[in-house]
Amino acid sequence: MDYDYINQLNKPFLQPQPIVFKIVWPILYVLMFLSLYVFLKEENNTSKMQGVVIFIIQLCLNLVWSPVFFYYKKIFLALCISVLLTIAAGIMIVHFYKESPLAGWLNIPYFVWLLFADYLNLHIWLLNRS
């Protein structure tokens, strides 16, 4: 990771310290995969394949964001990916909730964090557009 690049960026007022990301993301990944497990264990689940596809789409968007933002330094493209990720996660939550309310609820912290990440990405882009 190019720490000089990151340190040189103008950041929004609500930018957390780096340690916060190191704490929050592992928790969110555990909740996300736990929700997938709960979703798949639902006995009367008639849409398992569709749920898995939605989960994989949002996970791929999640995984592609970091290299786009940090390695390729494409802040606006990362913002677009972040917004698509938030939408995909919202679709996943609704889909999971229909089969297992617990599986849906387990993703609410993830969704809230994604909204916050959208805010951060948007403001970093706005503050560094020159």
LINPECOR-V853252 format. One record per backbone hydrogen bond with DSSP energy under -0.5 kcal/mol. NH is the residue of the N-H (numbers start at 0). CO is the residue of the C=O. E is the energy in kcal/mol with one decimal. If there is no record, write none. Layout:
nh:co:e
NH:CO:E
NH:CO:E
//
This chain:
nh:co:e
2:0:-1.3
5:1:-2.0
6:2:-2.8
7:3:-1.6
8:4:-0.9
8:5:-0.7
14:11:-1.8
19:16:-1.6
20:16:-0.7
20:17:-0.6
21:17:-1.4
22:18:-1.3
23:19:-3.0
24:20:-2.0
26:22:-1.0
27:23:-2.4
28:24:-2.6
29:25:-2.1
30:26:-2.4
31:27:-2.7
32:28:-2.6
33:29:-2.3
34:30:-2.4
35:31:-1.8
36:32:-2.2
37:33:-2.7
38:34:-2.8
39:35:-2.6
40:36:-1.8
41:37:-0.7
41:38:-0.8
44:41:-1.3
45:43:-0.5
50:46:-2.2
51:47:-2.5
52:48:-2.4
53:49:-2.3
54:50:-2.5
55:51:-2.7
56:52:-2.4
57:53:-2.4
58:54:-2.3
59:55:-2.7
60:56:-2.2
61:57:-2.3
62:58:-2.5
63:59:-2.1
64:60:-1.3
65:61:-0.7
66:62:-0.6
67:63:-1.6
68:64:-2.6
69:65:-3.2
70:65:-0.6
70:66:-1.0
71:66:-2.8
73:67:-2.6
74:72:-1.0
77:73:-2.5
78:74:-2.1
79:75:-2.3
80:76:-2.4
81:77:-2.6
82:78:-2.4
83:79:-2.3
84:80:-2.7
85:81:-2.3
86:82:-2.2
87:83:-2.8
88:84:-2.8
89:85:-2.2
90:86:-2.4
91:87:-2.5
92:88:-2.7
93:89:-2.2
94:90:-2.5
95:91:-3.2
96:92:-2.8
97:93:-1.8
98:94:-1.0
98:95:-0.6
99:95:-3.2
103:99:-1.8
104:100:-2.9
105:101:-2.3
106:103:-1.4
107:104:-1.6
110:106:-2.4
111:107:-2.6
112:108:-2.4
113:109:-2.4
114:110:-2.1
115:111:-2.0
116:112:-2.8
117:113:-2.5
118:114:-2.1
119:115:-2.6
120:116:-2.9
121:117:-2.9
122:118:-2.5
123:119:-2.5
124:120:-2.3
125:121:-2.7
126:122:-2.5
127:123:-0.9
127:124:-0.7
128:125:-0.7
//
